[in-house]
Amino acid sequence: MNRPLRKVAVAALVMFAALLINANVVQVGEARSLKDNPHNVRVLFSEYSRQRGPIVVGGRSVALSTKTNDALKYLRTYPGGPVYAPLTGYYSLTIGTTGIEQADNDILSGSSDKLFVKRLSDVFTGREPQGGAVVLTIDPRAQQVAYSALAGRRGAVVALNPKTGAVLAMVSSPSYDPTPLTSHHPAQIQQSFNRLRNDPNAPLLNRAINQSYPPGSTFKVITTAAALSTGRYTPSSSIPAPSSLSFNDSNKKLHNFQGETCSGGGRMTLADALRISCNTAYGALGIAVGDDALRRQAQAFGVDRSLSIPLPVARSAVPVQQGQALTAASAIGQASDAMTPLQMAMVAAGVANGGVVMKPYLVAQERAPDSSVLTVAHPQQLSRAVSSTVAAELTSMMVGVVNNGTGQAAQIPGVTVAGKTGTAENVPGKPTHAWFVCFAPAQDPQVAVAVIVENGGTGGVTAAPIARQVMQAVLR
C-alpha cells in the first residue's frame, strides 16, 4: 500500500474510532443527564404513561398522580398546596421539575435502579408500572402552624430535630400552588408560570434554603461560642460595654440599638450582654477574639459548606473582614455575613445537641409501590461546633435571653426555652429583618427553630412569637 492510501486508511480508522467513542459517550456517559433533561419530551411522555409515586407527609399524600382520559395518562396534583410547595416543587410538562419532584425523580417516576426487580416483575405479570413513594421528615402540624403564623409575609421558618438533623418544618412565604404548573395544556402552564415568575414577592423562591440574609444579633450566638471556646471567657466574665465603640481604622462608631446604653458603668458580664443583645459589647468582643476565630467558629457550625438535604442549599458565608470596624460589624451579624434560615437553625440545633451539628435531611424513607421500604434515613454528624461544656454555657445564656431578656415573647408555660433575637439591617431606608433562633426544652431539646420575617422590625416582637408557636406544635 502506497503512502497516500495508508494516510487515507489511517484517517478513516481514526474517524470510525471517534464515532464509536462519541456514541459510547452519548449512550453511556451522558445517559443519565439526557434522561434527566426536563426538555426531553420522549422521557416525559414515557413517564406520564405510568402512575408517578406520591410524596407523603404524616401518612398523607401532598403530591400525587391521578388518571386522566387524555394522551398523557396521569395528571400530577398537589393536595398540600402552598404549604408544601417549596418542598414538593412541581413536575411540569413544559417548564421542568423542581424540589423533591426533581431530587427524587428516579424513585417517584419508577426509573430508579432500586426498583429494577419491580419493573421486571411488571413486565412478566402485565401489571401497570408505578413509581415509588418518598416519605418526608416533616411534622404536618408544625408545618401548617409555621405557614399560618407567617401569614403571607415574606420570610421563612425552619425547624429541626437537633438530635438527628431531621427537618420538622420548612416554610417559605409567600408560597404558590404548584397544581396549575402541572396542567396538560402548555399555554396554561406558561401563563401560570409567567405570573409567578414576575411576582415581585418571588413566591417561587425557597427562602428557607436558597436565600441568605444578614443574621443580625442571632450571630452573637456564634460570637459567644468563639469567645467561650478560647478558654479566656466564661458567662460571668466582665467585658467592655461602652455607649459607643470607636475603631482605629474608621471614623465611624458602632452604637447600640436606638442609641441605648447597655451599662452605666461601661462594663457588663458576657451573659448580660447576650441577654440584652448589647452591640457595643459584642463589637468589642469580636475584635478581641479576632476575625479568624469568628470565621472558624461559623464554619464549625456548617457555614461555607455545600449541603443537599437532598434539595440544594445556598452557601452561608462569613467572609474575611479587614480591620476593626468590619470585624466588629461581623461579630454582630452585619458587614458581609450572610446566612440562610436553615443555617441559623443548624446553629441553634448544634448548641442544643451538646455542641454537635447533625446533617439536616428531609427524606425519611423511600418506598416501593407495594409500600415496602427501599431506604431509611440514618442521622449523620456534620461537625462538632463546640465542646459540651461550651454548649451548656451557651444554653444557660440563651435561657436568660428568653426568661429575662429580649426574647421573652418566646416563653412557653411549663417549658424552658433557649433563644436569641436578631434585628438585621439590610437595604438602607428599609425596615430591619426580624430574626429569632431557639430550641426547647432546654434540658432535653426536641426542636430547634429559626424564623426570619423580611423587613419585619425587631426579632423579639415579630419573629419570637412565630418560633414559640412552632415549638409548641412540635412539643404539643
Secondary structure, 3 states (H helix, E strand, C coil): CCHHHHHHHHHHHHHHHHHHHHHHHHHHHCHHHHHHCCCCHHHHHHHHCCECCCEEECCEEEEEEEECCCCCCEEEECCCHHHHHHHHCCEECCCEECHHHHHCHHHHHCCCHHHHHHHHHHHHHCCCCECCEEEECCCHHHHHHHHHHHCCCCEEEEEECCCCCEEEEEEEECCCCCHHHHCCCHHHHHHHHHHHHCCCCCCCCCHHHHCCECCHHHHHHHHHHHHHHCCCCCCCCEEECCCEEEECCEEEEEECHHHCCCCCCCEEEHHHHHHHCCHHHHHHHHHHHCHHHHHHHHHHCCCCCCEECCCEECCCECCCCCCHHHHHHHHCCCCCCEECHHHHHHHHHHHHCCCEEECCECEEEEECCCCCEEEECCCCEEEECCCHHHHHHHHHHHHHHHHHCCCHHHCECCECCEEEEEEECCCCCCCCEEEEEEEECCCCCCEEEEEEECCCCCHHHHHHHHHHHHHHHHHC
